């Protein structure tokens, strides 16, 4: 929230603002999309975040910022994260950019305190604090609901099948961890994939997932789906129409998405 909107309050950044808007506009042009359809709300969210972030970088590089003693700390910090993102990881991942937020925020705050009166700054800081707390608390509740659903699902599967039937895991992240704790085994292509799943076994997967193994041929089974919802219209990771991809670059280009889609959908396949 801060790096998206504070940079526009900096004085004498007209050229930087024009370049930031132009670059963000080019970045989110439809013909650069990697998925068939990107929702307008996600495209707009990405444009706002990207243009603000680029303008924040422009503000950090301006001559007035370089003359301040603290610039020697903020600039190398930002550069180090940029190099890590650009050279050590092959694609954008939203959670890596969290390391760039502190120096940008501190640099922006220093510039605003130099250029604005204390009364105006108090209003800006107060409003920013309220908005950031509301957004952060909402995202934390969504994330807690998501994590709790993984635990609950693993516990239910363990209680229903774990005693006398073999359970196979096709999931990643939290669900994989909790299913493994409950005694489930990971399905492995190198060991036969779905041929490992015998009549009476159960296989569990999640919609919010990546590279899930599908059966190579039809198999007789009962399939049960369990949906998990959340009333807060924010998603840290999307598996339907949103572009939230905080935990994985494979799911979207945003740290979070304004969306009311399902939070998660589990699938339990019982082999017959």
KOLKEDREN-534798 format. One line per 2 residues: for each residue x, y, z of N, C-alpha, C. Coordinates in Angstrom, 1 decimal, padded with zeros to 4 digits, always signed. Layout:
BEGIN
X Y Z X Y Z X Y Z ~ ...
This chain:
BEGIN
+000.8 -001.2 +000.0 +000.0 +000.0 +000.0 +000.9 +001.3 +000.0 ~ +001.9 +001.3 +000.8 +002.8 +002.4 +000.9 +003.6 +002.7 -000.4
+004.2 +001.7 -000.9 +005.1 +001.9 -002.1 +004.2 +002.1 -003.3 ~ +002.9 +001.8 -003.3 +002.1 +002.0 -004.4 +001.6 +003.5 -004.5
+001.5 +004.1 -003.3 +000.8 +005.5 -003.3 +001.7 +006.6 -002.8 ~ +002.6 +006.3 -001.9 +003.5 +007.4 -001.4 +004.3 +008.1 -002.5
+004.9 +007.3 -003.4 +005.7 +008.0 -004.4 +005.1 +009.1 -005.2 ~ +003.7 +009.1 -005.3 +003.0 +010.1 -006.1 +003.0 +011.4 -005.3
+003.3 +011.4 -004.0 +003.3 +012.6 -003.2 +004.7 +013.3 -003.2 ~ +005.7 +012.7 -003.8 +007.0 +013.3 -003.9 +007.0 +014.4 -004.9
+007.6 +015.6 -004.6 +007.6 +016.7 -005.5 +008.6 +016.6 -006.6 ~ +008.4 +017.2 -007.7 +009.3 +017.3 -008.8 +009.8 +016.0 -009.4
+008.8 +015.1 -009.6 +009.1 +013.8 -010.2 +008.3 +013.6 -011.5 ~ +008.1 +014.6 -012.3 +007.2 +014.5 -013.4 +007.7 +013.5 -014.5
+009.0 +013.6 -014.8 +009.6 +012.7 -015.8 +009.6 +011.3 -015.2 ~ +009.9 +011.1 -014.0 +009.9 +009.8 -013.4 +008.5 +009.2 -013.4
+007.5 +010.1 -013.1 +006.1 +009.6 -013.1 +005.7 +009.2 -014.5 ~ +006.0 +009.9 -015.5 +005.6 +009.6 -016.9 +006.3 +008.3 -017.3
+007.6 +008.1 -016.9 +008.3 +006.8 -017.3 +007.7 +005.7 -016.5 ~ +007.4 +005.8 -015.2 +006.8 +004.8 -014.4 +005.4 +004.3 -015.0
+004.6 +005.3 -015.4 +003.3 +004.9 -016.0 +003.5 +004.2 -017.3 ~ +004.4 +004.7 -018.1 +004.6 +004.1 -019.4 +005.1 +002.7 -019.3
+006.1 +002.5 -018.4 +006.7 +001.1 -018.2 +005.6 +000.2 -017.7 ~ +004.9 +000.6 -016.7 +003.9 -000.3 -016.1 +002.8 -000.6 -017.1
+002.4 +000.4 -017.9 +001.4 +000.2 -019.0 +001.9 -000.8 -020.0 ~ +003.1 -000.7 -020.4 +003.7 -001.7 -021.3 +003.7 -003.1 -020.7
+004.1 -003.2 -019.4 +004.2 -004.5 -018.8 +002.9 -005.2 -018.7 ~ +001.8 -004.5 -018.6 +000.5 -005.2 -018.4 -000.4 -005.1 -019.6
+000.3 -004.9 -020.8 -000.5 -005.0 -022.0 -001.0 -006.4 -022.2 ~ -002.2 -006.6 -022.8 -002.8 -007.9 -022.9 -002.0 -008.9 -023.7
-001.3 -008.5 -024.7 -000.5 -009.5 -025.5 +000.7 -010.0 -024.8 ~ +001.0 -009.6 -023.6 +002.1 -010.1 -022.8 +001.6 -011.1 -021.8
+000.3 -011.4 -021.8 -000.3 -012.3 -020.8 +000.1 -013.7 -021.1 ~ +000.3 -014.5 -020.0 +000.7 -015.9 -020.2 -000.5 -016.8 -020.0
-001.7 -016.3 -019.7 -002.9 -017.0 -019.5 -003.9 -016.5 -020.4 ~ -005.0 -017.3 -020.8 -005.9 -016.9 -021.8 -006.7 -015.6 -021.4
-007.0 -015.4 -020.1 -007.8 -014.3 -019.7 -007.4 -013.7 -018.3 ~ -007.0 -012.5 -018.3 -006.7 -011.8 -017.0 -007.8 -010.8 -016.7
-008.3 -010.9 -015.5 -009.4 -010.0 -015.1 -009.0 -008.6 -015.1 ~ -009.8 -007.7 -015.4 -009.5 -006.2 -015.4 -009.0 -005.8 -014.0
-009.6 -006.3 -012.9 -009.2 -005.9 -011.6 -007.8 -006.3 -011.3 ~ -007.4 -007.5 -011.7 -006.0 -007.9 -011.5 -005.0 -007.1 -012.4
-005.4 -006.8 -013.6 -004.6 -006.0 -014.5 -004.4 -004.6 -013.8 ~ -005.5 -004.0 -013.3 -005.4 -002.7 -012.7 -004.6 -002.7 -011.4
-004.8 -003.8 -010.6 -004.0 -003.9 -009.4 -002.5 -004.0 -009.7 ~ -002.1 -004.8 -010.7 -000.7 -004.9 -011.1 -000.2 -003.6 -011.6
-001.0 -002.8 -012.4 -000.5 -001.6 -012.9 -000.3 -000.6 -011.8 ~ -001.2 -000.5 -010.8 -001.0 +000.5 -009.7 +000.2 +000.1 -008.9
+000.4 -001.2 -008.5 +001.5 -001.6 -007.7 +002.8 -001.3 -008.5 ~ +002.9 -001.7 -009.8 +004.1 -001.6 -010.6 +004.5 -000.1 -010.8
+003.5 +000.7 -011.2 +003.9 +002.1 -011.4 +004.3 +002.8 -010.2 ~ +003.7 +002.5 -009.0 +004.1 +003.1 -007.8 +005.5 +002.6 -007.4
+005.7 +001.3 -007.5 +007.1 +000.8 -007.2 +008.2 +001.4 -008.1 ~ +007.9 +001.5 -009.4 +008.9 +002.1 -010.3 +009.2 +003.5 -009.9
+008.1 +004.3 -009.5 +008.3 +005.7 -009.2 +009.1 +005.8 -007.9 ~ +008.9 +004.8 -006.9 +009.6 +004.8 -005.7 +011.1 +004.6 -006.0
+011.4 +003.7 -006.9 +012.8 +003.5 -007.3 +013.4 +004.8 -008.0 ~ +012.6 +005.5 -008.8 +013.0 +006.7 -009.4 +013.3 +007.8 -008.3
+012.5 +007.8 -007.3 +012.7 +008.7 -006.2 +013.9 +008.4 -005.4 ~ +014.3 +007.2 -005.3 +015.5 +006.8 -004.5 +016.7 +007.1 -005.3
+016.6 +007.2 -006.6 +017.8 +007.5 -007.5 +018.0 +009.0 -007.8 ~ +017.0 +009.8 -007.4 +017.1 +011.2 -007.7 +018.3 +011.9 -007.0
+018.7 +013.0 -007.5 +019.9 +013.7 -006.9 +019.7 +014.1 -005.4 ~ +018.5 +014.6 -005.1 +018.2 +015.0 -003.7 +018.3 +013.8 -002.7
+017.9 +012.6 -003.2 +018.0 +011.4 -002.3 +019.4 +011.0 -002.2 ~ +020.2 +011.1 -003.2 +021.6 +010.6 -003.2 +022.5 +011.5 -002.2
+022.0 +012.7 -002.0 +022.7 +013.7 -001.1 +022.5 +013.4 +000.4 ~ +021.5 +012.6 +000.7 +021.2 +012.3 +002.1 +022.1 +011.1 +002.6
+022.6 +011.2 +003.8 +023.5 +010.2 +004.4 +022.9 +008.8 +004.4 ~ +021.6 +008.7 +004.6 +020.9 +007.4 +004.6 +020.9 +006.6 +003.3
+021.1 +007.4 +002.2 +021.0 +006.8 +000.9 +022.1 +005.7 +000.8 ~ +023.2 +005.7 +001.5 +024.2 +004.7 +001.4 +023.7 +003.4 +002.0
+022.6 +003.4 +002.8 +022.1 +002.2 +003.3 +020.9 +001.7 +002.4 ~ +020.0 +002.6 +002.1 +018.8 +002.2 +001.3 +019.1 +001.7 -000.1
+020.0 +002.4 -000.8 +020.3 +002.0 -002.2 +020.9 +000.7 -002.3 ~ +022.0 +000.4 -001.6 +022.6 -001.0 -001.7 +021.6 -002.1 -001.3
+020.8 -001.8 -000.3 +019.8 -002.8 +000.1 +018.8 -003.1 -001.0 ~ +018.3 -002.1 -001.7 +017.4 -002.3 -002.9 +018.2 -003.0 -004.0
+019.4 -002.6 -004.2 +020.2 -003.2 -005.3 +020.4 -004.7 -005.0 ~ +020.7 -005.0 -003.8 +021.0 -006.4 -003.4 +019.8 -007.3 -003.7
+018.6 -006.8 -003.3 +017.4 -007.6 -003.5 +017.1 -007.7 -005.0 ~ +017.4 -006.6 -005.8 +017.1 -006.7 -007.2 +018.1 -007.7 -007.9
+019.3 -007.7 -007.5 +020.2 -008.7 -008.0 +019.8 -010.1 -007.6 ~ +019.4 -010.3 -006.4 +018.9 -011.7 -006.0 +017.8 -012.1 -006.8
+016.8 -011.2 -007.0 +015.6 -011.6 -007.8 +016.0 -011.8 -009.3 ~ +016.9 -011.0 -009.8 +017.2 -011.1 -011.2 +018.1 -012.2 -011.6
+019.0 -012.6 -010.7 +020.1 -013.6 -011.1 +020.0 -014.9 -010.3 ~ +019.3 -014.9 -009.2 +019.3 -016.2 -008.4 +018.0 -016.9 -008.5
+017.0 -016.3 -009.0 +015.7 -016.9 -009.2 +015.2 -016.7 -010.6 ~ +014.6 -017.7 -011.3 +014.3 -017.6 -012.7 +013.1 -016.8 -013.0
+012.2 -016.5 -012.0 +011.0 -015.9 -012.4 +010.5 -015.0 -011.2 ~ +009.6 -014.1 -011.4 +009.1 -013.3 -010.3 +008.4 -014.1 -009.3
+008.7 -013.8 -008.0 +008.0 -014.4 -006.9 +007.7 -013.3 -005.9 ~ +006.4 -013.1 -005.6 +006.0 -011.9 -004.9 +006.7 -011.8 -003.5
+006.8 -013.0 -002.8 +007.3 -012.9 -001.4 +008.8 -012.5 -001.4 ~ +009.6 -012.7 -002.5 +010.9 -012.3 -002.5 +011.1 -010.8 -002.4
+010.1 -010.1 -003.0 +010.2 -008.6 -003.1 +009.8 -008.0 -001.7 ~ +009.4 -008.8 -000.7 +009.1 -008.3 +000.6 +010.4 -007.7 +001.2
+011.6 -008.3 +000.8 +012.9 -007.8 +001.3 +013.2 -006.4 +000.8 ~ +012.5 -006.0 -000.3 +012.8 -004.7 -000.8 +011.9 -003.6 -000.2
+010.9 -004.0 +000.5 +009.9 -003.0 +001.0 +010.5 -002.1 +002.1 ~ +011.3 -002.6 +003.1 +011.8 -001.7 +004.1 +012.6 -000.5 +003.6
+013.6 -000.8 +002.7 +014.4 +000.4 +002.3 +013.6 +001.4 +001.5 ~ +012.7 +000.8 +000.6 +011.9 +001.8 -000.2 +011.0 +002.6 +000.7
+010.4 +002.0 +001.8 +009.5 +002.7 +002.7 +010.3 +003.8 +003.5 ~ +011.4 +003.4 +004.0 +012.3 +004.3 +004.8 +012.8 +005.5 +003.9
+013.2 +005.1 +002.7 +013.6 +006.2 +001.7 +012.5 +007.1 +001.4 ~ +011.3 +006.6 +001.1 +010.1 +007.4 +000.8 +009.7 +008.3 +002.0
+009.8 +007.7 +003.2 +009.4 +008.5 +004.4 +010.4 +009.7 +004.6 ~ +011.7 +009.4 +004.4 +012.7 +010.5 +004.5 +012.4 +011.6 +003.5
+012.1 +011.2 +002.3 +011.8 +012.2 +001.3 +010.6 +013.0 +001.6 ~ +009.5 +012.4 +002.1 +008.3 +013.1 +002.4 +008.5 +014.0 +003.6
+009.3 +013.6 +004.6 +009.5 +014.4 +005.8 +010.4 +015.6 +005.4 ~ +011.1 +015.5 +004.4 +011.9 +016.6 +003.9 +011.1 +017.7 +003.2
+010.1 +017.2 +002.5 +009.3 +018.0 +001.6 +008.0 +018.5 +002.1 ~ +007.4 +017.9 +003.2 +006.1 +018.2 +003.6 +006.1 +018.7 +005.1
+005.0 +019.4 +005.4 +004.9 +019.8 +006.8 +004.4 +018.7 +007.7 ~ +004.7 +018.8 +009.0 +004.4 +017.8 +010.0 +002.9 +017.4 +010.0
+002.0 +018.4 +009.9 +000.6 +018.2 +010.0 +000.1 +017.4 +008.9 ~ +000.5 +017.7 +007.7 +000.1 +016.9 +006.5 +000.7 +015.5 +006.6
+001.9 +015.3 +007.1 +002.5 +014.0 +007.2 +001.8 +013.1 +008.2 ~ +001.3 +013.8 +009.3 +000.6 +013.0 +010.3 -000.7 +012.4 +009.7
-001.4 +013.2 +008.9 -002.6 +012.6 +008.2 -002.2 +011.5 +007.3 ~ -001.2 +011.7 +006.5 -000.7 +010.6 +005.5 -000.3 +009.4 +006.3
+000.5 +009.5 +007.3 +000.9 +008.4 +008.1 -000.2 +007.7 +008.8 ~ -001.1 +008.4 +009.3 -002.3 +007.8 +010.0 -003.2 +007.0 +009.1
-003.5 +007.6 +007.9 -004.3 +006.9 +006.9 -003.6 +005.7 +006.4 ~ -002.3 +005.8 +006.1 -001.5 +004.7 +005.6 -001.5 +003.6 +006.6
-001.3 +003.9 +007.9 -001.3 +002.9 +009.0 -002.6 +002.1 +009.0 ~ -003.7 +002.9 +009.0 -005.0 +002.2 +009.1 -005.2 +001.3 +007.9
-005.0 +001.8 +006.7 -005.2 +001.0 +005.5 -004.2 -000.3 +005.5 ~ -003.0 -000.1 +005.9 -002.1 -001.2 +005.9 -002.5 -002.2 +007.0
-002.9 -001.8 +008.1 -003.4 -002.7 +009.2 -004.6 -003.5 +008.7 ~ -005.5 -002.8 +008.1 -006.7 -003.5 +007.6 -006.4 -004.5 +006.6
-005.6 -004.2 +005.6 -005.2 -005.1 +004.5 -004.4 -006.2 +005.1 ~ -003.4 -006.0 +006.0 -002.6 -007.0 +006.6 -003.4 -008.0 +007.4
-004.3 -007.5 +008.3 -005.1 -008.3 +009.1 -006.0 -009.2 +008.2 ~ -006.6 -008.6 +007.2 -007.4 -009.4 +006.3 -006.7 -010.5 +005.6
-005.5 -010.2 +005.1 -004.7 -011.2 +004.4 -004.2 -012.3 +005.4 ~ -003.9 -011.9 +006.6 -003.5 -012.9 +007.6 -004.7 -013.8 +008.0
-005.9 -013.3 +008.0 -007.1 -014.2 +008.3 -007.3 -015.1 +007.1 ~ -007.2 -014.6 +005.9 -007.3 -015.5 +004.7 -006.3 -016.6 +004.8
-005.0 -016.2 +005.1 -004.0 -017.2 +005.1 -004.2 -018.2 +006.2 ~ -004.7 -017.8 +007.4 -004.9 -018.7 +008.5 -006.0 -019.7 +008.1
-007.1 -019.2 +007.4 -008.2 -020.0 +007.0 -007.6 -021.1 +006.0 ~ -006.8 -020.7 +005.1 -006.2 -021.6 +004.1 -005.3 -022.7 +004.8
-004.5 -022.2 +005.8 -003.6 -023.2 +006.5 -004.4 -024.1 +007.3 ~ -005.4 -023.6 +008.0 -006.2 -024.5 +008.9 -007.0 -025.5 +008.0
-007.4 -025.1 +006.8 -008.1 -026.1 +006.0 -007.2 -027.3 +005.6 ~ -005.9 -027.0 +005.4 -005.0 -028.1 +005.0 -004.8 -029.1 +006.2
-004.7 -028.5 +007.4 -004.6 -029.4 +008.6 -005.9 -030.2 +008.8 ~ -007.0 -029.5 +008.7 -008.3 -030.2 +008.9 -008.5 -031.3 +007.9
-008.2 -031.0 +006.6 -008.3 -032.1 +005.6 -007.4 -033.3 +005.9 ~ -006.2 -033.0 +006.2 -005.3 -034.1 +006.5 -005.8 -034.9 +007.7
-006.3 -034.3 +008.7 -006.8 -035.0 +009.9 -008.0 -035.8 +009.5 ~ -008.9 -035.3 +008.7 -010.1 -036.1 +008.3 -009.7 -037.3 +007.4
-008.8 -037.1 +006.5 -008.4 -038.2 +005.7 -007.7 -039.3 +006.5 ~ -006.8 -038.8 +007.5 -006.2 -039.8 +008.4 -007.2 -040.6 +009.2
-008.2 -039.9 +009.7 -009.2 -040.6 +010.5 -010.1 -041.6 +009.6 ~ -010.3 -041.2 +008.4 -011.2 -042.0 +007.5 -010.5 -043.2 +006.9
-009.3 -043.0 +006.5 -008.6 -044.0 +005.7 -007.3 -044.5 +006.3 ~ -006.7 -043.8 +007.2 -005.4 -044.1 +007.6 -005.2 -045.3 +008.4
-006.2 -045.8 +009.0 -006.0 -047.0 +009.9 -005.8 -048.3 +009.1 ~ -006.7 -048.5 +008.1 -006.6 -049.8 +007.4 -006.5 -049.7 +005.9
-006.4 -048.4 +005.4 -006.3 -048.2 +004.0 -005.1 -047.3 +003.7 ~ -004.4 -047.6 +002.6 -003.3 -046.7 +002.2 -003.7 -045.4 +001.6
-003.1 -044.3 +002.0 -003.4 -043.0 +001.5 -002.2 -042.5 +000.7 ~ -002.5 -041.9 -000.5 -001.5 -041.3 -001.4 -001.7 -039.8 -001.5
-000.6 -039.1 -001.5 -000.6 -037.6 -001.5 -000.2 -037.1 -002.9 ~ -001.0 -036.3 -003.5 -000.7 -035.7 -004.8 -000.4 -034.2 -004.6
-000.4 -033.7 -003.3 -000.3 -032.3 -003.1 +001.1 -031.8 -002.7 ~ +001.2 -030.5 -002.6 +002.5 -029.9 -002.1 +002.2 -029.0 -000.9
+003.2 -028.4 -000.5 +003.1 -027.4 +000.6 +002.5 -028.0 +001.9 ~ +001.6 -027.2 +002.5 +001.1 -027.6 +003.8 +000.4 -029.0 +003.8
-000.5 -029.2 +002.8 -001.3 -030.4 +002.8 -000.4 -031.6 +002.7 ~ +000.7 -031.5 +001.9 +001.6 -032.6 +001.8 +002.3 -032.9 +003.1
+002.7 -031.9 +003.8 +003.4 -032.0 +005.1 +002.4 -032.7 +006.1 ~ +001.2 -032.3 +006.2 +000.3 -032.8 +007.2 -000.2 -034.2 +006.8
-000.3 -034.5 +005.5 -000.7 -035.8 +005.1 +000.4 -036.8 +005.4 ~ +001.7 -036.4 +005.1 +002.8 -037.2 +005.4 +002.9 -037.5 +006.9
+002.6 -036.5 +007.7 +002.6 -036.7 +009.2 +001.5 -037.8 +009.6 ~ +000.4 -037.8 +008.8 -000.6 -038.7 +009.1 -000.4 -040.1 +008.5
+000.7 -040.3 +007.8 +001.1 -041.6 +007.3 +000.9 -041.8 +005.8 ~ +000.5 -040.7 +005.1 +000.3 -040.8 +003.7 +001.6 -040.9 +002.9
+001.6 -041.5 +001.8 +002.8 -041.6 +000.9 +002.7 -040.7 -000.3 ~ +003.8 -040.1 -000.7 +003.8 -039.3 -001.9 +003.8 -040.2 -003.2
+002.9 -039.8 -004.1 +002.9 -040.5 -005.4 +004.1 -040.0 -006.3 ~ +004.8 -041.0 -006.8 +006.0 -040.7 -007.5 +006.0 -041.4 -008.9
+006.2 -040.6 -009.9 +006.3 -041.2 -011.3 +007.4 -042.2 -011.5 ~ +008.5 -041.9 -010.8 +009.6 -042.9 -011.0 +009.3 -044.2 -010.4
+008.3 -044.3 -009.5 +008.0 -045.6 -008.9 +006.6 -046.2 -009.5 ~ +006.2 -045.6 -010.6 +005.0 -046.2 -011.2 +003.8 -045.2 -011.2
+003.9 -044.1 -010.5 +002.8 -043.1 -010.6 +001.5 -043.7 -010.0 ~ +000.5 -043.5 -010.8 -000.9 -044.0 -010.4 -001.0 -045.5 -010.4
+000.0 -046.2 -011.0 +000.0 -047.7 -010.9 +000.2 -048.2 -009.4 ~ +000.8 -047.3 -008.6 +001.0 -047.6 -007.2 -000.3 -047.6 -006.4
-001.3 -046.9 -006.9 -002.6 -046.8 -006.2 -003.5 -048.1 -006.5 ~ -003.7 -048.9 -005.5 -004.4 -050.1 -005.7 -005.9 -050.0 -005.2
-006.8 -050.9 -005.6 -008.2 -050.9 -005.1 -008.2 -050.8 -003.6 ~ -009.0 -049.9 -003.1 -009.1 -049.7 -001.7 -008.3 -048.5 -001.2
-007.3 -048.1 -002.0 -006.5 -046.9 -001.6 -007.2 -045.6 -001.9 ~ -006.7 -044.6 -001.3 -007.3 -043.2 -001.5 -006.2 -042.3 -001.9
-006.4 -041.4 -002.8 -005.4 -040.4 -003.3 -006.0 -039.0 -003.0 ~ -005.3 -038.1 -002.5 -005.7 -036.8 -002.1 -005.0 -035.7 -002.8
-005.7 -034.7 -003.4 -005.0 -033.6 -004.0 -005.8 -032.3 -003.7 ~ -005.1 -031.2 -004.0 -005.7 -029.9 -003.8 -005.7 -029.1 -005.1
-006.7 -028.2 -005.3 -006.8 -027.4 -006.5 -005.7 -026.3 -006.5 ~ -005.5 -025.7 -005.3 -004.3 -024.8 -005.2 -003.1 -025.6 -005.1
-002.5 -025.9 -006.2 -001.4 -026.8 -006.3 -000.6 -026.6 -007.6 ~ +000.4 -027.3 -007.8 +001.2 -027.1 -009.0 +001.8 -028.5 -009.4
+001.7 -028.8 -010.7 +002.2 -030.0 -011.3 +001.6 -031.3 -010.7 ~ +000.3 -031.3 -010.6 -000.4 -032.5 -010.0 -000.4 -033.6 -011.0
+000.0 -034.8 -010.6 +000.0 -036.0 -011.5 -001.4 -036.5 -011.8 ~ -001.7 -036.6 -013.1 -003.0 -037.1 -013.5 -002.9 -038.5 -013.9
-003.9 -039.4 -013.8 -003.8 -040.7 -014.3 -003.7 -040.7 -015.8 ~ -002.9 -041.6 -016.3 -002.7 -041.7 -017.8 -003.8 -042.5 -018.5
-004.6 -043.2 -017.7 -005.7 -043.9 -018.3 -006.9 -043.9 -017.3 ~ -008.1 -044.1 -017.8 -009.3 -044.0 -016.9 -009.2 -045.1 -015.9
-009.6 -044.8 -014.7 -009.6 -045.8 -013.6 -010.9 -045.7 -012.8 ~ -011.4 -046.9 -012.4 -012.6 -047.0 -011.7 -012.5 -046.4 -010.3
-013.2 -045.4 -009.9 -013.0 -044.8 -008.6 -014.3 -044.0 -008.2 ~ -014.3 -043.7 -007.0 -015.3 -042.7 -006.4 -014.5 -041.4 -006.2
-015.0 -040.3 -006.6 -014.4 -039.0 -006.5 -015.2 -038.1 -005.6 ~ -014.6 -037.5 -004.6 -015.3 -036.6 -003.7 -014.5 -035.3 -003.6
-015.3 -034.2 -003.7 -014.6 -032.9 -003.7 -015.2 -032.1 -002.5 ~ -014.3 -031.4 -001.8 -014.6 -030.6 -000.6 -014.1 -029.2 -000.9
-015.0 -028.2 -000.9 -014.7 -026.8 -001.2 -014.5 -026.1 +000.1 ~ -013.5 -025.2 +000.1 -013.3 -024.3 +001.3 -013.4 -022.8 +000.8
-014.3 -022.1 +001.5 -014.6 -020.7 +001.1 -014.1 -019.8 +002.2 ~ -014.1 -018.5 +001.8 -013.7 -017.4 +002.8 -014.4 -016.1 +002.3
-015.0 -015.5 +003.3 -015.8 -014.3 +002.9 -015.0 -013.1 +002.6 ~ -013.8 -013.0 +003.1 -012.9 -011.9 +002.8 -012.4 -011.9 +001.4
-012.7 -010.9 +000.6 -012.4 -011.0 -000.9 -011.0 -010.7 -001.2 ~ -010.1 -011.5 -000.6 -008.7 -011.4 -000.9 -008.1 -012.8 -001.0
-007.2 -013.1 -002.0 -006.6 -014.4 -002.1 -005.1 -014.2 -002.3 ~ -004.3 -014.8 -001.4 -002.9 -014.8 -001.6 -002.4 -015.7 -002.7
-003.2 -016.7 -003.0 -002.8 -017.6 -004.1 -004.1 -018.0 -004.8 ~ -004.2 -018.0 -006.1 -005.4 -018.3 -006.8 -005.2 -019.5 -007.7
-006.3 -020.3 -007.8 -006.3 -021.5 -008.7 -007.5 -021.4 -009.7 ~ -008.2 -020.4 -009.7 -009.3 -020.3 -010.6 -009.2 -019.1 -011.6
-009.6 -017.9 -011.2 -009.6 -016.8 -012.2 -008.7 -015.7 -011.7 ~ -008.2 -015.7 -010.5 -007.4 -014.6 -010.0 -005.9 -014.7 -010.3
-005.2 -013.7 -010.0 -003.7 -013.7 -010.3 -002.9 -013.6 -009.0 ~ -003.5 -014.0 -007.9 -002.7 -014.0 -006.6 -001.6 -015.1 -006.7
-000.4 -014.7 -006.4 +000.7 -015.7 -006.5 +001.8 -015.5 -005.4 ~ +001.4 -015.1 -004.2 +002.4 -014.8 -003.2 +003.3 -016.0 -002.9
+002.7 -017.3 -002.9 +003.5 -018.4 -002.6 +004.2 -019.1 -003.8 ~ +003.8 -018.8 -005.0 +004.3 -019.5 -006.2 +004.2 -018.6 -007.4
+005.3 -018.5 -008.1 +005.2 -017.7 -009.4 +004.4 -018.4 -010.4 ~ +004.0 -019.6 -010.3 +003.3 -020.4 -011.3 +001.8 -020.0 -011.3
+001.3 -019.3 -010.2 -000.1 -019.1 -010.1 -000.6 -017.7 -010.5 ~ +000.3 -016.7 -010.5 -000.1 -015.4 -010.9 +001.0 -014.4 -010.6
+000.8 -013.1 -011.1 +001.8 -012.1 -011.0 +001.6 -011.1 -009.8 ~ +000.6 -011.3 -009.0 +000.3 -010.4 -007.9 +000.6 -011.0 -006.6
+001.0 -010.2 -005.6 +001.2 -010.7 -004.2 -000.1 -011.2 -003.6 ~ -001.2 -010.6 -004.0 -002.6 -011.0 -003.6 -003.5 -010.5 -004.6
-004.7 -011.1 -004.7 -005.7 -010.8 -005.7 -007.0 -010.5 -005.0 ~ -007.7 -009.4 -005.4 -009.0 -009.1 -005.0 -010.0 -010.1 -005.7
-010.5 -011.0 -004.9 -011.3 -012.1 -005.5 -012.2 -012.8 -004.5 ~ -013.3 -013.3 -005.0 -014.2 -014.1 -004.1 -014.3 -015.5 -004.5
-013.3 -016.0 -005.3 -013.2 -017.4 -005.7 -013.0 -018.3 -004.5 ~ -013.2 -019.6 -004.7 -013.0 -020.5 -003.6 -011.6 -020.4 -003.1
-011.4 -020.6 -001.8 -010.1 -020.5 -001.2 -009.3 -021.8 -001.5 ~ -010.0 -022.9 -001.6 -009.3 -024.2 -001.8 -010.4 -025.2 -002.2
-010.0 -026.2 -002.9 -010.9 -027.4 -003.2 -010.1 -028.6 -003.2 ~ -010.4 -029.5 -002.3 -009.7 -030.8 -002.1 -010.5 -031.9 -002.9
-009.7 -032.8 -003.4 -010.3 -034.0 -004.1 -009.7 -035.3 -003.5 ~ -010.7 -036.1 -003.2 -010.3 -037.4 -002.6 -010.8 -038.5 -003.6
-009.9 -039.3 -004.1 -010.2 -040.3 -005.1 -010.0 -041.7 -004.4 ~ -011.1 -042.4 -004.3 -011.1 -043.8 -003.7 -011.1 -044.8 -004.9
-010.1 -045.6 -004.9 -010.0 -046.6 -006.0 -010.9 -047.8 -005.7 ~ -011.6 -048.2 -006.7 -012.5 -049.4 -006.6 -011.9 -050.6 -007.2
